[in-house]
């Protein structure tokens, strides 16, 4: 049986992993390194998607 997980929960987990990934890269390369900046932008995208879902739920 396949269990369907809500989008918000999946995004929450992805955000947690991406944030941790960014911290590790920042420790290794420094905050302004292109790898860290790219990771930060990916995290921003995930956070914006999460916020969009949250806003839709609140505005309904």
N, C-alpha and C positions, 0 to 999 in steps of 0.2 A: 504494500500500500504506500502510495506517495503522499507525503504530508506537504501541504501548501503553507509556506511561511509568508507572512505579510511583508510587503515591500519595505515598510518603515523599519521593521526589525532587521531585514537583510542589509539595508543601508546603514543602520546603526553599527552592525558588526564590521562592515566594510570600512566605515569611518574610523572605528577603533584601530583596525589593522593598519590603515593608511597613515593615521596619526603616529602610531608607534614606529612605522617604517620611516616616516619623516624625521622623527626625533633621532633615530639611530643614524640616519644619513647625515643629519646636521652635526651630530657629535663627531662623526668621522671626517666630513668634508668642510664643515663650516656653514654658517647660515646663508651666505651669498653664492655658494657653489651652484652652477646650473642644474645639477642633479637634484639638489634640495629644493630649488625654486620650482622645478617641474613637478616634483612630488607635492609641494605645497599647492600648486595649481590644481592638481588632481584631487587633493583633499578639498579644496574650495568647491570644485564641481560636485563632489559627493555631498558636501554640506548644503549647497544650494538646492540640490535635488531633495534632500531630506526636509529642508525648510519649506520647499514648495508643497510637499505632501502634508506637512504639519499645518500650513496655512489653509490648504483646501479643507482639511478636517475641521479647523476652527471656524472657517467662514460658511460652513454648510448649515 
